[in-house]
Amino acid sequence: MSMEKEPVSGRTIHPVKYYRDFLAQNVRPDGRSLQTFRPVSINVGSIKTAEGSAIVKIGNTTVVCGIKAELAKPKAEEPNFGYLVPNVELPPLCSPKFRPGPPSDQAQVSSNFIAETLTNSRCIDLRDLCIVSEHLAWVLHCDLICLDHDGSLLDACVIALVAALRTVELPHVLYDAEAEKTVVSAEKRSKLKVHSEPVATTYTIFDDEILLTDPTNEEESLSSGIMTVVVQGDKLCSVHKPGGSPLTDAQLQECINGAMKRAEHINKLINTALKSHET
Amino acid sequence: MAGMHLLSDQGLRLDGRRANELRQIRCKLGVFSQPDGSAYLEQGNTKVLAAVYGPHEIRGSRTKSLHDKALVNCQYSMATFSTGERKRRPRGDRKSQEMSMHLRQALQAAIRVEVYPRSQIDIFVEVLQADGGNYCACVNAATLAIMDAGIPMKEYMVACTASLGNGDVPLVDISHLEENSGGPNLTVAALPLSGQVALMEMSQRFHLDHLPKVVECALQGCRDIHQILDQAVRRHIEVSGAVGWGIRPQVKL
């Protein structure tokens, strides 16, 4: 185990009081202040069987994204558009609260959130994925697997997805409409155009009042509310607040500002990771 | 006969190895914070993660609890992007269920289950990149994860594959290309020090006269892998365990 097993203490018997004592001193049990983010590390292109891949670690939270490309016929009502299919998997190995079986509620909600973030941010233009109108288009299956769930899952998923999309290289395809033959030349590859880079940031509300940035799994389970803000560049893309304690106007603005600052830092990190992958 | 071209005239295989060379093994213990024990193992291009939860109370039906042993529960899962063609069902298909069962059978032979009656040990294995020898990498990674969780075992459970090249030269640790070339595949999971075999599986066919040397080749592969895994475990304990005991690790900060 990477952490030593702690003896039975206030943390296990009365976790809320344990956290309250720390927060009264404006610090969290892992040493961070209430607004500090955990260190982020990104690695791209490590899975050779996938067309694009990225592994992201935010503190202990680890998410791996693999993108596989397939060919398919476009929908009849959208003949110029390809498909982008995200899927978030929360396997039982990432946390003791997930059991083997069909996808849990949280996995489905996360998958939906990622799908909406992709459409809202217009990060990939689906027309770029179309090869021949009405006949052939690319389907990009984006599979995000959480390997270690320690809070801020959606943040890690969005970062991993954007980093992986920027490494995707699609082979050239020649389609003969009359003979209905498809020739894929795997050697000639062209990079996928990523138009914008959305970045998500998660906040939680503890005891209805205290705002915590980038919560760990323990903090998320003790909190009374959670919110995720997605920004791209200097624009606000979406805010996801599924119920929980109400927030004041000022707190909301504080969160959005914090998310904007973090987005700059994350984008620089992704660019560094991609540059070192290309060399 | 199939398998004719696996060994070139100079005695080199398709990826440049000799007949008795293993692929490069890289492993790390304690990679995740949530599970009780975890490990990451790379065998050539095959990348596998293992996580162990337990021993804990039996979840689900209490009727499954054994009065004198722990219940070992394994799940084998492949990431959808792990193979050349996208895998539609990461788990639940017949091949994964068969692999889960084989994993459980092999590991049950090594874990000292009589120490934890009426409880359950969960072992989850995730294949991130599959390039042949998936089962072996999973068994090896699971062994490391069980070690990391502190669950007692009789011995390391190590698995290795072997094949026959050019009709009579045993090859150890076969890759995906060599698996699909049509030559025989022998998988062995064994306790390396005592030489006891827990699981043996073979496909395709070859003459009975060749069997002893192919099995011996796989067992030697197991012994070699055992040395590598043992070194990794000792290194991990030195670096991480020493901190808790008050001994300063020799690392310059």
Chai-1 contact restraints between the chains, C-beta under 6 A:
chainA,res_idxA,chainB,res_idxB,connection_type,confidence,min_distance_angstrom,max_distance_angstrom,comment,restraint_id
A,M1,B,D36,contact,1.0,0.0,6.0,A-B,restraint_1
A,S2,B,G30,contact,1.0,0.0,6.0,A-B,restraint_2
A,S2,B,S33,contact,1.0,0.0,6.0,A-B,restraint_3
A,E4,B,G244,contact,1.0,0.0,6.0,A-B,restraint_4
A,I47,B,Q129,contact,1.0,0.0,6.0,A-B,restraint_5
A,T49,B,S82,contact,1.0,0.0,6.0,A-B,restraint_6
A,T49,B,G84,contact,1.0,0.0,6.0,A-B,restraint_7
A,T49,B,Q129,contact,1.0,0.0,6.0,A-B,restraint_8
A,A50,B,F81,contact,1.0,0.0,6.0,A-B,restraint_9
A,N60,B,S33,contact,1.0,0.0,6.0,A-B,restraint_10
A,G66,B,F81,contact,1.0,0.0,6.0,A-B,restraint_11
A,K68,B,F81,contact,1.0,0.0,6.0,A-B,restraint_12
A,K68,B,R86,contact,1.0,0.0,6.0,A-B,restraint_13
A,P92,B,F124,contact,1.0,0.0,6.0,A-B,restraint_14
A,L93,B,A51,contact,1.0,0.0,6.0,A-B,restraint_15
A,L93,B,F124,contact,1.0,0.0,6.0,A-B,restraint_16
A,S95,B,Q34,contact,1.0,0.0,6.0,A-B,restraint_17
A,P96,B,Y53,contact,1.0,0.0,6.0,A-B,restraint_18
A,P100,B,Q75,contact,1.0,0.0,6.0,A-B,restraint_19
A,H141,B,R86,contact,1.0,0.0,6.0,A-B,restraint_20
A,D143,B,T80,contact,1.0,0.0,6.0,A-B,restraint_21
A,D143,B,F81,contact,1.0,0.0,6.0,A-B,restraint_22
A,I145,B,A79,contact,1.0,0.0,6.0,A-B,restraint_23
A,D148,B,F32,contact,1.0,0.0,6.0,A-B,restraint_24
A,D148,B,S33,contact,1.0,0.0,6.0,A-B,restraint_25
A,D148,B,Q34,contact,1.0,0.0,6.0,A-B,restraint_26
A,D150,B,S33,contact,1.0,0.0,6.0,A-B,restraint_27
